Amino acid sequence: MQIYLPIAEISVNIFLILGLGGGVGFLSGLFGVGGGFLITPLLIFYGIPPAVSVATAANQIVASSVSGVFAHWKRGNVDLKMGLVLLAGGIVGSTVGVWVFAWLRSLGQIDLVISLCYVIFLGIIGGMMLFEATRAIFRTRRRGGQIRRSKKHQHSFIHGLPLKMRFYRSGLYISALLPLAVGFFVGMLTALMGVGGGFVMVPAMIYLLGMPTGVVIGTSLFQIIFVTANVTFLQSVQTQTVDVALAILLLIGGVIGAQFGAQFGSRLKAEHLRALLGLLVLSVCLKLLFDLVITPSDLYSVMPGDL
Amino acid sequence: MPVPSAIRAAFLIALALPFLTIGAGPKKASADPLVVDLSNHLVAITTGFTGTNVLLFGAVEEEGDVVVTVRGPDQDMVVRKKERKVGIWVNSESARYKNVPAYYASASNRPMDIIASPEVLLDYRIGLQNQRFIGESKLSDDDQKVYREALVRNMQGAGLFGERPAKISFLSNQLFRTDIHFPANTPTGTYTINVYLIRDGRVASVKTTPLVVSKTGISAEVYEFAHRYSALYGIIAVIIAVVAGWVASVVFRKR
């Protein structure tokens, strides 16, 4: 059954989009990730204009983060103060990002920048995940598991920064500039790539800010809700590329898929899950890289000029 | 439900018959040499739109060749050339064109070059090769040609420019019909359909009829709303997502 998307202005197969949302939802439930970094490239592969894919994915992530944050909130796993500081950076970053997005679009370079951002980030994250997971698999096999000491109290230039703030929930006393910068950077990624940015923010919170792992997911989800909402709003105003119909279809598929994914995921070992996710991320990265490198069938492309 | 086009054609031609009998009568001077109409003057893009055909039918008073051109609304187009930089294909030079029809198709009952000389076709701007796009760039003439070809090739690839003239079939010496295809990605706007009656290589009569392509139904309203009240649209999009996420967490928590 075909449905005509009002903003993307193309007609798509309704079951394929539902299935795509469901598949990514399944994976996000399975691996405990947002899935924005998969949904945007897949929409682009399907033929949805990249600009619409990015803006609509941001809208869909609002929903998946809201549904995820409640459980963390109840368990007290959200560091509200840290979340608000990250958010302040995120709002500025995403606003700048939407502006950069519109500027790149007028130059005709937005598709390239989206692809390049994906190749770089998916390559780094996927490679690291796969490397770390295979090492963990080998270590448990050899039974020589040694736990490394946390480096929480190592001192570096980071602790010399001004504007220090106390974050009680995380047990940290660090410069506010640090979470502001992390939030800003992730906000830019949300606007440019249509991702929640959890895959960048979570490692940054653990290794850069030194936050305890327990509050990291809840706090990042809290921040992501507002940053993606900001991106949805700004893209609607500035580029009119948010397709509500597409977002709703993805949502329905995603919510259902996530439930099955979560059930299925509990049967697999954590390091096996991470290795699988790493492989998946790397294959999306390679596909995007391949498309950038092979000679295109037509060297010339045509776009309406009023964009 | 789409009525089979053959039946529809027969019906419409039956409607057109009275005009023909008048045309065949003794008062030839007052008769119209060319009568044309469409099965539909409005192509409605609804939520389920996957492309459609519009039947163009008509009658000529005396035998002659018929050529039909369909031209969509003018728009600006940018053609970009990709270049390899550090191993990656990057958009580099570009050319901007004005007056590019968003859609162009033609049809004729015989090959165009037999019907009329290239000069006549150029005078009347018939056929893709005779469309003039006004370029806004400082490219050399050679480059200009390559970019123009790329523009036409891409539009053909998107199904918006007809690859070659479609066939007009004569059902008798006087009655003719042709189907005009509009693909799923047909741009909206007012289209101009010109029908030329050509005899002995000269245009004997021209009829112009408009055709409107517009979005209707929910998708049209969503589009309108997104562009007119974009801030409110953004807020609603966020609210929908928040509510959906909340409902999902409530529904699935109880399991």
Interface residues (C-beta under 8 A of the other chain):
Chain A: M1 Q2 I3 Y4 L5 P6 I7 E9 I10 S11 N59 Q60 V62 A63 S64 S65 V66 S67 G68 F70 A71 G108 Q109 L112 L116 I225 A229 T232 F233 L234 Q235 S236 V237 Q240 V242 V244 A245 A247 I248 L251 V255 Q259 L292 V293 T295 P296 D298 L299 Y300 S301 V302 M303 P304 G305 D306
Chain B: I45 T46 T47 G48 F49 T50 Q75 D76 M77 V78 V79 R80 K81 K82 R84 G87 I88 W89 V90 N91 S94 R96 Y97 V146 Y147 A150 L151 R153 N154 M155 G157 A158 A184 N185 K215 I218 S219 A220 V222 Y223 A226 H227 S230 A231 Y233 G234 I235 I236 A237 V238 I240 A241 V242 A244 G245 W246 A248 S249 F252 R253 R255
